[in-house]
Amino acid sequence: MAGITVFIRRLTMPQTTTTLAFERYKAQEAAGGRRVVLDEFVFASIPGLDVAQLPSSSEGLPDEQYIVHRQSVDHGGMVNDSTVVYTVTLPSTAGNFTFNWMALINHESGTPAVITYLYPQQKIKNADGVQGNVLTYSELMRYRGASALTGITTPASTWQIDFTARLHGMDEDTRKVALDIYGQALFFGDAFKVTATNTPGRAELAPGAAYLRGLRTELDGVATLTFETGKEQTICLDSALMGSLTGENRTTFTLISHETADYTDSLGFRHYVEPIARIAADGTITDLRNTGRSISEQLNGDFLTRAGNLSEIADNGDKAKDDARKHLGLGNSAVRDVGTAEGTIAAGDDSRIIAAKKAIDDTQTGLPEQPVMWISSADELSYLPAGARRFAHNKPGVTVLPVDNYCYIEVTAKRDTANGGCIRVVDYSNPGSVWNGTRNAVPDEAAFTWVRQYTETYKPPQMAMPDALLRDNNLSDLTNPSLAIDRLGLRDTVNRAAHVYASDGDLNGSIWGGYLSTYLNRFASSSWVNQYFAGKSTASRATNGWFKDASTGLIIQWGTAPGGTGTSTVSLPVPFPSAGLWALGWVAGALNYGNDDWSNSAGLINNSQISVTVDHGWSTAWLAIGY
């Protein structure tokens, strides 16, 4: 808590007298039409003064050696038409002195109006961090027409305020704020922890800070606690906010060996009691404190920061990161990189993902050749699972119709629009009308196409496949090879062996005038490549111009600068991209005989500027080289 400021109004019963000198002064001012002015308080310490006696009405100011302080009146106020009050406040910066005599006077004439005897009053100023005291005194004067004679019309109630209640309210508000934050009692770390020692009946209290009902209570160092042995007792911390008129208002505490409720003592100070330890009869100590950390420690350690970007979790190690991912519902893919190697994650646009999706979407596209259905028994056919696009495995449930050589397939999902149909079961020797049977039973939009599968085991007889090509004939039994080539999408170059030189891979064609190797040997030379592909040198052919060599990157720049005397800065036509090498300058013309002592020079400043120095009126021709 901050140091207190105390306002006092006559701590004892003072003895006060209105002087005869004031009566004369008042009459004199009234006769002259002037206001009665009382504008200063005088404080003195008079040895041997009997403060129990009433001051004499004829008493004047004491000797200067006894006067300890003078101060102007702070406020004057009207109580009623016949009563006015004057107040002075001695601030905490005034002191140190003691006084037992006080007078309200007219400063200009030195006339005392009211003299008061007091028991010795001590005035202490602030020093070395200790709060001094503030004393307030008021003198009340009652006489006919006091308000009119003094010109004091402001009611005293506007400034005669007792701040004691207000200061107490400020302390109480501060306590309640801390109470809202730390609760009924909170001990930081080991603060006030009671620990047994090797000596029976003695324990130690650890230093630290605690908040009891909002009061910050501190123990600066290790303290010793002495307790009665052989009986159970509860050690409690008794904390209260106390202060004096001359000292700092601060929280004090004591230790008691019994539990009690919070209470108010005879001086009006509120005490807050909190148990901190229980000591058993055998000396065993049980810690009863409610411990925690300060707000600053929690802010620095318990919360994530925006600037940290979750680094606080990463700093706690791999387990903390694993727990965080688990709480967020993330799988192990969250820590894998996107890539094509083992242990990486394929991106959505990865070619493998796209190809697999296309193979699933396009039935029979991109997949190895496989049967479209199997029959393992007379009443069992492969079925198409929901969402699939080809038969997956054998499944019972096929209805065999009472029609010879026919069965009914119920299709549950497929790419075509058919819902099912009758398919005739045939053999290779008598293929029957498989095509017609399907077309007759399934809607036309289904457009099923059947392909015969050839194997050595189920090789159909030639009579059953009169139009089939024999494998051993190597396509020699094609009736129209040209038509077959065209339907395979092949160009007519396959008929012209001269276009392909198969033995070494060389190619022959009219576009390169014969063999490709000859064409390349003729044109793919360094001179031909340089002619058609190498970069070309560039230049600016102005008076201040430049030339850039394409093969080396070397840049030569030139120009002129006007004559005169002194050094000037000239900007290059183009900056050197990498570095300037050197620059030189000379007279831009042929000198006449006798003028050969003229001086012109140039030097690089940086990659984009040169300096030119001249001592005559002729121009300077300069040259700069860089790259």
Helices and strands as residue ranges (DSSP letters): E 15-18, H 20-31, E 40-44, G 64-66, E 67-72, E 75-80, E 83-90, E 97-106, E 111-123, E 135-142, H 146-150, G 156-158, H 164-182, E 185-188, E 194-196, E 202-205, E 208-212, E 215-219, E 223-226, E 233-242, E 250-256, E 263-264, E 270-279, E 285-287, E 291-292, H 295-301, H 311-314, H 318-327, G 332-335, H 351-361, E 375-377, E 380-383, E 393-396, E 406-410, E 420-424, H 434-441, G 444-446, G 471-473, H 481-487, G 492-495, G 497-499, E 508-509, G 510-512, E 514-515, H 516-523, H 526-532, E 538-540, E 546-548, E 555-561, E 564-571, E 580-587, E 600-606, E 609-616, E 620-626
